[in-house]
Amino acid sequence: MNYKVQFCKGWVGTWEFDALDDVRAWEKSWNMINEHTQVVKVEIEAIYELDGSEKQIRKLPKYEDCIKISAKTGGGSKDERKEAVYIVHFSDGNFSTPYIAKVSKNNSIALELSANILAQYVKDNGLDITKTKIIQVEKLAQEEMAMYKAYFNDGECSGPYVAEIKENDVEALEKAKFKLKQYTDYNGLDTEKIKIVKIEELNTNDCFVMNLERKQKNEKRKNKKPERKNRFIKLECV
């Protein structure tokens, strides 16, 4: 589900993100503030649910009321769609951008979407469709994390930062923008001249609980899933 939070006081502006339900939307908004502020006091004016066209369709109740509603509905009626995040592994060793599909028997819906994802991947990279195949469609564990690094056009890069693996890398992209702002502000640089040229997803860190569980389960599998290699994500949203 898509949401937009309107900040107030220390921050002027909004942030669009996705969350499983209303309770999680409030918590992610607070986490965003806590992760990116030190001395500035920032508050939440309102959070809105967005439709597919990014139009506001409702204003969320207060956090306490969302908790009550979630308890009555057994965890939140908005989670009835039972969607999950998937990635497609290709025969050349790379994998796709994460995407969302409804959970279905044998992941049939995710598999159907994977054919379109393969076709787009081959087109974008000028590959031979007869030689590039899908070897695995992987369902990600909830709240699986990765390390990322943003590279700037002056030859410098940000320090590694953590983001949840999300459809179209939305969280990694948003945090990269913040890393750029930190870099330009701290060094007194012209924000019009310094840009992000690429963002790398680093898949060599298994310190996160969900990632470590995935690795341990994979080691016990007879048919092991492909290891995720580092990759560069698209920058259309930056």
C-alpha positions in Angstrom: 0.0 0.0 0.0 1.2 3.5 -0.8 1.3 6.4 1.7 2.4 10.0 1.9 3.4 11.6 5.1 3.3 15.4 5.6 6.0 16.6 7.9 5.9 19.8 9.9 8.0 22.0 12.2 11.6 21.0 11.5 10.9 19.6 8.0 8.7 21.2 5.3 7.7 18.6 2.7 6.3 15.2 2.2 7.6 11.6 1.8 5.9 8.9 -0.3 6.5 5.3 0.7 4.9 1.9 0.9 3.9 -0.1 4.0 1.9 -3.2 4.9 -0.8 -1.4 6.8 -1.7 1.8 8.6 0.1 0.9 11.8 3.3 0.2 9.9 2.9 3.5 8.0 3.0 5.5 11.2 6.0 3.5 12.5 7.9 3.9 9.2 7.3 7.7 9.3 8.7 7.9 12.8 11.6 5.8 11.9 12.3 8.1 8.9 12.5 11.0 11.3 14.6 9.2 13.9 17.1 8.0 11.3 17.7 11.3 9.6 17.5 13.9 12.4 19.8 14.7 15.3 19.0 18.2 16.7 16.0 19.3 14.6 12.5 18.6 16.0 10.3 17.1 13.3 6.6 16.1 13.7 4.0 14.5 11.6 1.1 16.6 10.5 -0.8 13.9 8.7 -0.4 10.6 6.7 -2.5 9.8 3.7 -3.1 6.6 1.7 -2.5 7.0 -2.0 -4.1 5.2 -4.9 -2.3 3.9 -8.0 -2.2 7.4 -9.4 -0.7 8.9 -6.3 -4.0 10.6 -5.4 -4.9 11.0 -1.8 -7.8 8.7 -1.0 -8.0 9.0 2.8 -6.3 10.4 5.8 -5.1 7.9 8.4 -6.5 7.9 11.9 -4.2 8.6 14.8 -1.7 5.9 15.6 -3.6 4.7 18.7 -6.8 4.3 16.7 -4.9 2.4 14.0 -3.7 0.0 16.7 -7.3 -0.6 17.8 -8.6 -1.1 14.3 -5.7 -3.5 13.6 -6.5 -5.5 16.7 -10.2 -5.8 15.8 -9.4 -7.0 12.2 -6.8 -9.5 13.3 -3.8 -7.5 12.1 -5.2 -5.1 9.6 -7.8 -5.6 6.9 -5.5 -3.8 4.4 -3.2 -6.9 4.4 -5.8 -9.2 2.9 -4.3 -9.0 -0.6 -1.3 -11.0 0.7 1.3 -9.5 -1.6 5.0 -10.2 -1.5 8.2 -8.9 -3.0 10.0 -11.1 -5.6 13.2 -10.9 -7.6 14.1 -12.8 -10.8 17.5 -14.4 -11.2 18.9 -14.5 -14.7 21.3 -16.9 -16.3 24.0 -14.2 -16.7 24.3 -14.0 -12.9 22.3 -10.7 -12.4 18.9 -10.3 -10.9 15.9 -8.0 -11.5 14.7 -5.0 -9.6 12.4 -6.2 -6.8 8.7 -6.3 -7.8 5.4 -7.0 -6.0 3.0 -9.8 -6.9 0.0 -11.4 -5.2 0.9 -14.6 -3.3 -0.5 -17.6 -5.2 -0.1 -21.3 -5.4 3.5 -22.2 -6.5 4.1 -18.4 -7.0 2.2 -18.7 -10.4 1.4 -14.9 -10.6 5.0 -14.0 -9.9 6.2 -16.4 -12.5 3.8 -14.9 -15.1 5.2 -11.4 -14.4 8.8 -12.7 -14.6 8.5 -13.3 -18.4 7.8 -9.6 -18.9 10.6 -8.7 -16.6 13.0 -10.9 -18.5 11.9 -9.3 -21.9 12.5 -5.8 -20.5 15.9 -6.8 -19.0 17.0 -8.2 -22.3 15.9 -5.1 -24.2 17.4 -2.6 -21.7 20.8 -4.4 -21.8 20.9 -5.4 -25.5 21.1 -9.1 -24.8 20.3 -12.1 -26.8 16.8 -13.5 -25.7 17.8 -17.0 -26.8 20.8 -17.0 -24.5 19.5 -15.2 -21.4 17.1 -17.3 -19.3 15.3 -17.2 -15.9 16.8 -19.6 -13.5 14.9 -18.7 -10.3 12.1 -16.5 -9.1 12.8 -15.7 -5.5 10.2 -14.6 -2.9 11.9 -12.2 -0.4 11.5 -12.6 3.3 9.5 -9.7 4.8 11.6 -6.7 5.7 14.8 -8.1 4.2 17.6 -5.6 4.2 20.5 -4.6 2.0 23.5 -2.3 2.1 23.6 0.5 -0.5 26.2 3.1 -1.6 25.4 6.2 -3.7 28.0 7.6 -6.1 28.2 11.3 -7.1 29.3 13.0 -10.3 32.3 14.6 -8.6 33.9 11.2 -8.1 33.0 10.9 -4.4 30.5 8.4 -2.9 28.4 8.2 0.3 29.1 5.8 3.1 27.2 2.5 3.1 23.7 2.8 4.3 20.9 0.3 5.1 17.5 0.2 3.4 14.7 -2.4 3.2 14.5 -4.2 -0.1 11.3 -2.8 -1.7 9.6 -2.8 -5.1 11.5 -0.6 -7.5 14.1 0.1 -4.8 12.0 3.0 -3.5 13.5 3.1 0.0 17.1 2.8 -1.3 16.5 5.7 -3.7 14.9 7.9 -1.1 17.8 7.4 1.3 20.3 8.1 -1.5 18.7 11.5 -2.0 19.2 12.2 1.7 22.8 11.1 1.5 23.3 13.5 -1.4 21.8 16.3 0.7 24.0 15.5 3.6 27.1 15.4 1.4 26.4 18.8 -0.3 25.4 20.5 3.0 28.4 19.3 4.9 30.9 20.3 2.2 29.2 23.5 1.1 28.7 22.3 -2.5 26.3 23.5 -5.2 23.3 21.3 -5.1 22.6 22.1 -8.7 25.9 20.7 -9.8 26.3 17.6 -7.6 24.1 14.7 -8.7 23.8 11.0 -8.0 25.2 9.0 -11.0 24.6 5.5 -9.7 23.5 3.5 -6.6 25.0 0.1 -5.8 23.2 -2.6 -3.9 25.7 -4.5 -1.8 24.8 -8.1 -1.1 27.8 -9.3 0.9 26.5 -8.4 4.4 24.6 -11.1 6.3 24.4 -9.3 9.6 20.7 -8.6 9.3 18.4 -11.2 11.0 16.2 -11.8 7.9 19.2 -12.0 5.6 21.0 -14.5 7.9 17.9 -16.7 8.2 17.6 -16.7 4.4 21.2 -17.8 4.0 20.9 -20.5 6.6 17.8 -21.9 5.1 19.4 -21.9 1.6 22.4 -23.9 2.9 20.0 -26.7 3.9 18.2 -26.7 0.6 19.0 -29.5 -1.9 18.4 -27.2 -4.8 20.0 -24.0 -3.6 18.8 -20.6 -4.6 21.3 -18.3 -6.5 23.4 -16.1 -4.3 22.7 -12.4 -4.9 25.5 -10.4 -6.4 26.1 -6.7 -6.1 24.1 -4.7 -8.6 23.4 -1.1 -9.7 19.8 0.1 -9.5 18.1 2.4 -12.0 18.0 6.1 -11.3 14.8 7.2 -13.0 13.3 8.3 -9.7 16.4 10.3 -8.5 
